[in-house]
Amino acid sequence: MSVNGFEMTLPMLCTAQDALPPQIEASGAVTLIVDIRKDWVSERAVPEIQPILAHRRSTAGVTLFRVGEPDDETGQSAIERLVALRPHGFVLSGCGGVADIQKFDAMLRVAEAIHGIEAGSMALVAELGENPTFLLSPVSLKGVSRRLKAIIFDSEGLTQATASQAFNTAASRIGAPLVLARGIAVIKARQAGIACYELLKETEKYPGTIREIALADGFSGVVTRNAAQLEALAAGQDVRP
């Protein structure tokens, strides 16, 4: 699938490869983001995710790899190994903005050429959260890369990076960095003409409510973190303790 024909399928699930429920592995009705950040530069990452891709190809399900910010040499080698598996694209976690997007774009272009893959085939999703630099850049994302299809907002990563809290109890309101970042994520995405999704917390028990809030704030939807959240959204209910 080329970038031009790429389209995320809702609902969406982001989880580690060892936490995938069997019905999700074989389902094409979900955009699956396989979180391999921990070992993505290691050669052992490839055999660990090959079975998942084999299932997904049979269902034509969209599959993305969630990776960290690469260095120049080790990162390029890792990207080349992963591109050889032909996923639909990558989620760049810890993205710092335009420079990081352009760098990753170039690394993907090299990997595509090495494997004889159509230039620009691999899609790219930038994750805003762990690297606050992304929030401070005044540069528009419009036209930065034709691979760039969406922004994912990671509120948990943002609160950790800023040493803030999601809810400021003393002030009886949502934490200021979180409010600012949510607005910036949506504005940056709309300015660039791309989608924007909110990544739920692993412990979130009210995915339906959060989705309603996200949609009202201008997000395109939410990314679930486990099967319980995914099932709750499908059933139109929240997760029960």
Secondary structure by P-SEA (a helix, b strand, c coil): cccccccccccbbbbcccccccccccccccccccccccccccccccccaaaaaaaaaaaccbbbbbbcccccaaaaaaaaaaaaaccccccccccccaaaaaaaaaaaaaaaaaaccccccbbbbbbccccccccccccccccccccccbbbbbaaaaaaaacccccccccccccaaaaaaaaaaaaaaaaacbbbbbbbccccccaaaaaaaaaaacccbbbbccaaaaaaaaacccccc
